[in-house]
Amino acid sequence: MLKVCNKCLYEKSHPFGLSIYDKGCSGCDTHHEKYSINWAAKRDELENEIKLVKAKSKGYDCVVPVVGDAEDYYVVSKVLELGLNPLIVSVNDYFKNDIGWHNLHNLITHFDVDSFVFNPNINVYKDLVRTSLRKFDHILLPFLSLHTSFPVHVAKARKIPLIIWGQNQAVEQVGKFSHYDKVEMSKWGRKEHDLFNCDIDTLIGNGAQVDERDLNYYQYPNIDQLSSSGVKGVYLSNYFHWDPLYQNSNMTDFGFKPQKNTSSFDIYERTGSSVYYELHDLMKLKRTGYRKIRDHLVREIRHGRITREEATKLESIYNQSKVDISGFCRWLDVSDSGVKWLKLHKFKGLENIIGTQTECADIKVPEAISLLLKPSSNVENKFVTFGKGVHI
């Protein structure tokens, strides 16, 4: 049986599950749907749904969960274009840098929308991060649990009928569903794809010393109550021709600030995080056998901006970029001996890419990609726990 797609770079072992054929894979096949779908008709479908939503909403029409990266700017712009009155909801992951706070608050002020940022109990959060790293080689599971659950709690409590998300990763990466399926956000999909089959109950097990009363927002609301309240979540990628690099490159017009990084040419996705292209990227390599750059390259292969051969060469170059774990270890209050233990046991075999990050190298990418890369900034302050981000 084939183990690697001969069109893109994904392997059968992809964490979402991937079917590989002689002439491609399920992800490539589903991506090809984009060029036969009548997107104008798709938008009409969404607008018809929105009419029903607006007819029963009594204030905010929808909740839009954001982290403050370029995709969120695109989603909010489309939500407003569709005539919706959104409530913007964000969870503080405590990993933002100065660019991250700028982008989050600039999004709120530029689009002039109501919002609030939820700051979870940081001691409970850090304990969950420790447990997640120890048990699952993943430092973002606590945040992902909150990011995919707290906005649903807000919608339910405030009787807001709709939650609007950006892309459905299971569709965009591996084609687990068709665009025609119009898959909605669900408790099952959240656990299976966003949380990699590890909800908060699985995460704490008998490890974290956490009072379960502190975990309410980490858990998905009761689905029977959600159904009776009429709350549902939709993905915009089912209704618009989704092309992240192209879409995101235009978000600088709204004041979005791209961030340089040494691990990918993509200066838009998860911009503002102090860990996403550093320790999180290292842990992704340990768990899956590849770094985030592969996801970006596969996406660009499918959009026709790079060949598979060019992508393979670029991946080997980006895979040599160093990962600095020192900032995260200070954030988590890891002692010097603890850092040595992590390197010896948790990061064994990855020592060659642990080190101090150097200035971003000028790596040549195909023109079709480089034309979409706007001027980007270097981070000045990492791990900013709370930030204002903009001057009003």
C-alpha positions in Angstrom: 0.0 0.0 0.0 1.1 3.5 -0.8 2.3 5.5 2.3 3.1 8.9 0.8 0.9 10.9 -1.6 2.6 11.3 -5.0 0.9 14.7 -5.5 1.5 16.4 -2.1 3.8 15.6 0.8 1.4 14.0 3.2 1.8 10.5 4.5 -0.8 8.0 5.4 0.1 8.5 9.1 -1.4 12.0 9.1 -3.1 12.6 12.5 -6.4 13.3 10.9 -6.3 10.1 8.8 -5.6 10.1 5.1 -6.5 7.8 2.2 -3.8 7.5 -0.5 -4.4 6.3 -4.0 -2.3 5.7 -7.1 -3.1 9.3 -8.3 -3.1 11.3 -5.1 -4.9 11.3 -1.8 -8.2 12.2 -0.2 -6.9 15.6 0.7 -5.9 16.4 -2.9 -9.2 15.0 -4.3 -11.3 17.2 -1.9 -9.2 20.2 -2.7 -10.0 19.7 -6.4 -13.7 20.2 -5.6 -12.9 23.9 -5.1 -12.6 24.3 -8.9 -16.0 22.7 -9.7 -18.2 24.2 -6.9 -20.5 27.0 -7.8 -19.3 29.3 -5.0 -21.9 32.0 -5.7 -24.6 29.4 -5.0 -22.8 28.4 -1.9 -22.8 31.9 -0.6 -26.5 32.1 -1.4 -27.0 29.0 0.8 -25.2 30.7 3.6 -27.1 34.0 3.2 -30.4 32.0 3.4 -29.2 30.5 6.7 -28.2 33.9 8.0 -31.7 35.2 7.2 -33.1 32.6 9.6 -30.5 33.4 12.2 -31.3 37.2 12.1 -35.0 36.5 12.3 -34.5 34.9 15.8 -31.5 36.7 17.2 -32.3 39.4 19.7 -28.9 41.2 19.8 -25.7 39.6 18.6 -26.3 37.4 15.5 -23.2 35.3 16.0 -20.1 34.6 18.0 -16.7 34.7 16.2 -13.9 33.0 18.1 -10.5 34.6 17.3 -6.8 34.3 18.2 -5.8 37.5 16.3 -4.1 36.0 13.2 -4.7 36.9 9.6 -7.5 34.3 9.1 -9.5 35.9 11.9 -9.3 39.3 10.1 -10.6 37.6 6.9 -13.4 35.8 8.8 -14.5 39.0 10.6 -14.5 41.0 7.3 -16.7 38.4 5.7 -19.1 38.3 8.7 -19.6 42.0 8.5 -19.9 41.8 4.7 -22.8 39.3 5.3 -24.6 41.9 7.5 -24.1 40.1 10.8 -23.7 41.7 14.2 -20.9 39.6 15.8 -19.5 39.3 19.3 -15.8 38.6 19.1 -14.5 36.1 21.7 -10.9 35.4 22.4 -9.1 33.2 24.9 -5.8 34.4 26.3 -3.3 31.5 25.8 -0.6 33.4 27.7 1.8 32.8 24.8 1.2 36.0 22.9 4.1 38.3 21.9 3.9 42.1 21.2 2.8 41.5 17.6 0.0 39.1 18.8 -1.5 41.7 21.1 -1.3 44.4 18.5 -3.1 42.2 15.9 -5.8 41.1 18.3 -6.7 44.6 19.5 -6.2 46.2 16.1 -8.8 43.6 14.7 -11.3 44.7 17.4 -10.7 48.5 16.9 -10.4 48.4 13.1 -13.6 46.6 12.6 -15.3 48.4 15.5 -16.9 45.3 17.0 -17.9 44.3 20.6 -15.5 41.8 22.2 -14.1 40.3 25.3 -11.0 38.3 26.1 -11.2 35.4 28.6 -8.2 35.1 30.9 -8.3 31.6 32.4 -6.8 31.0 35.9 -3.2 31.0 35.0 -2.1 28.5 37.7 -4.6 25.9 36.6 -3.7 26.6 33.0 0.1 26.1 33.6 -0.6 22.9 35.5 -2.6 21.6 32.5 0.2 22.7 30.1 2.7 20.7 32.2 0.5 17.7 32.2 -0.2 18.0 28.5 3.5 18.2 27.7 4.3 15.2 29.9 1.5 12.9 28.8 0.9 13.9 25.1 4.0 15.9 23.9 1.6 18.8 23.2 1.6 22.2 24.9 -1.5 23.7 23.2 -4.1 21.2 24.2 -5.3 23.3 27.2 -5.7 26.4 25.0 -7.4 24.4 22.2 -9.8 23.0 24.7 -10.8 26.5 25.7 -10.7 28.0 22.2 -13.1 25.4 20.9 -15.4 25.3 23.9 -15.6 28.7 25.6 -17.1 30.5 22.6 -19.8 27.8 22.6 -20.5 28.4 26.3 -20.9 32.1 25.5 -23.3 31.5 22.6 -25.4 29.2 24.7 -25.5 31.5 27.8 -26.3 34.6 25.7 -28.7 32.8 23.4 -26.7 33.7 20.3 -27.8 31.3 17.6 -24.6 31.0 15.4 -20.9 30.5 15.9 -18.7 31.2 12.8 -15.4 29.5 12.4 -12.9 29.9 9.6 -11.6 26.7 7.9 -12.4 23.1 8.7 -8.9 21.6 9.0 -10.2 18.0 8.5 -11.6 19.1 5.1 -8.7 21.4 4.0 -5.9 19.1 5.0 -7.0 15.5 4.4 -10.4 15.7 2.8 -12.1 13.8 5.6 -15.4 15.3 4.4 -16.5 16.9 1.2 -17.3 20.7 0.9 -20.8 19.5 -0.1 -21.3 17.9 3.3 -21.4 21.3 4.9 -20.0 19.8 8.1 -20.8 21.8 11.2 -18.9 22.2 14.5 -19.7 19.4 16.9 -18.5 17.8 20.1 -17.3 14.8 18.2 -15.5 16.8 15.5 -13.9 19.0 18.2 -12.5 16.0 20.0 -11.5 14.1 16.9 -9.7 16.9 15.0 -9.1 20.0 17.1 -8.1 18.0 20.2 -6.6 14.9 18.5 -9.0 12.7 20.5 -7.9 14.1 23.8 -10.6 16.1 25.6 -10.0 17.6 29.1 -11.1 14.5 30.9 -8.5 12.5 29.0 -5.9 15.2 29.6 -6.2 15.4 33.4 -6.7 11.7 34.0 -4.9 11.0 37.3 -2.0 13.4 36.5 -2.8 17.1 36.9 -3.6 18.3 40.4 -6.5 20.3 39.3 -9.9 20.7 40.9 -12.5 19.7 38.3 -14.7 22.7 39.4 -12.0 24.9 37.6 -12.5 23.1 34.3 -16.0 24.1 33.3 -15.0 26.2 30.3 -12.5 23.5 29.2 -15.4 21.1 28.6 -17.9 21.3 25.8 -21.4 22.3 26.8 -24.1 19.6 27.1 -25.1 18.8 23.5 -28.8 18.2 24.4 -29.0 21.7 25.8 -27.2 23.1 22.8 -29.6 21.4 20.5 -32.6 22.7 22.4 -31.2 26.2 22.4 -30.6 26.1 18.6 -26.9 27.0 18.7 -24.8 25.8 15.8 -21.4 26.4 14.4 -20.5 26.7 10.7 -17.2 26.9 8.8 -16.8 29.6 6.3 -14.5 27.4 4.2 -17.6 25.4 3.2 -19.1 28.5 1.6 -16.1 30.4 0.1 -13.2 29.3 -2.1 -10.7 29.0 0.7 -7.1 30.1 -0.2 -5.4 31.1 3.0 -2.1 32.6 1.7 -4.0 34.7 -0.9 -6.7 35.8 1.6 -4.3 36.5 4.4 -2.0 38.6 2.3 -4.8 41.1 1.8 -5.4 41.5 5.5 -2.5 44.0 5.9 -4.9 46.5 4.4 -6.8 46.3 7.7 -3.7 46.9 9.8 -2.7 43.3 10.4 1.0 43.0 11.1 2.8 39.9 9.6 5.6 38.3 11.7 8.9 36.9 10.5 9.7 33.4 11.6 12.5 31.0 10.8 10.4 27.9 10.4 8.1 28.8 7.5 7.6 31.3 4.7 4.0 31.8 6.0 4.1 35.1 7.9 0.3 35.1 8.5 -0.8 31.9 10.2 -0.7 32.0 14.0 1.3 35.3 13.9 1.8 36.6 17.4 2.5 33.3 19.2 5.7 32.8 21.2 5.5 29.0 20.9 3.7 28.1 17.7 6.8 27.9 15.4 9.2 27.1 18.3 8.4 24.5 21.0 5.0 23.6 19.6 6.7 23.0 16.2 9.3 20.8 18.0 6.5 18.7 19.6 4.6 18.4 16.4 7.8 16.9 14.8 8.0 14.4 17.7 4.3 13.4 17.5 3.8 13.3 13.7 7.3 13.1 12.2 7.0 16.5 10.4 6.9 20.2 11.2 4.4 22.9 10.4 6.2 23.8 7.2 4.8 20.6 5.5 1.2 21.8 6.1 2.0 25.1 4.4 3.9 23.4 1.5 1.1 20.9 0.9 -1.4 23.7 0.8 0.7 25.6 -1.8 1.2 22.5 -3.9 -2.6 22.1 -4.1 -3.1 25.8 -5.0 -0.5 25.4 -7.8 2.0 27.9 -6.5 4.8 25.4 -6.0 5.8 22.0 -7.4 6.1 18.9 -5.3 9.9 18.8 -6.1 10.4 22.4 -5.1 8.4 21.8 -1.9 10.5 18.8 -0.9 13.7 20.9 -1.2 12.2 23.8 0.8 11.0 21.5 3.5 14.6 20.1 4.0 15.9 23.7 4.3 13.2 24.8 6.8 13.6 21.6 8.8 17.1 22.8 9.8 15.8 25.9 11.6 16.5 26.0 15.3 13.9 26.0 18.1 14.4 28.1 21.2 12.8 26.5 24.3 14.3 28.8 26.9 11.5 31.3 26.9 8.8 28.7 27.3 10.8 27.0 30.2 11.0 30.4 32.0 7.3 30.9 31.4 6.6 27.5 32.9 9.0 28.1 35.8 11.2 25.1 34.8 14.4 24.9 36.8 17.8 24.5 35.2 17.8 20.8 36.2 14.3 20.5 34.8 15.5 21.9 31.4 18.3 19.3 31.4 15.8 16.6 32.1 13.6 17.8 29.3 16.4 17.7 26.8 17.6 14.3 28.0 14.2 12.6 28.0 11.4 14.6 26.4 13.5 16.0 23.5 15.8 13.0 23.0 16.7 12.7 19.3 15.8 16.3 18.6 18.9 18.0 20.1 20.2 19.1 16.7 17.3 21.6 16.2 17.2 22.9 19.8 19.2 26.2 20.1 19.1 29.9 19.8 17.1 31.2 16.8 19.1 33.3 14.4 18.0 36.1 12.1 15.4 34.9 9.6 17.3 33.5 6.6 16.4 34.8 3.1 15.1 31.5 1.7 14.0 31.7 -1.9 10.5 30.6 -2.6 8.7 30.5 -6.0 7.5 33.9 -7.2 3.8 32.8 -7.0 4.3 32.6 -3.3 6.7 35.5 -2.7 4.3 37.9 -4.5 1.8 37.2 -1.7 4.3 37.9 1.2 4.0 41.4 2.5 6.7 43.2 4.6 6.9 41.6 8.0 8.2 42.5 11.5 10.5 41.0 14.1 9.2 40.3 17.6 10.4 42.7 20.3 8.8 41.1 23.4 7.9 37.4 23.8 5.5 35.9 26.4 3.5 39.1 27.1 0.9 37.8 29.6 -1.5 40.8 29.1 -1.2 43.5 26.5 -3.1 46.5 25.2 -1.7 46.2 21.7 -2.9 49.5 20.3 -3.2 53.1 21.4 -6.7 54.5 21.1 
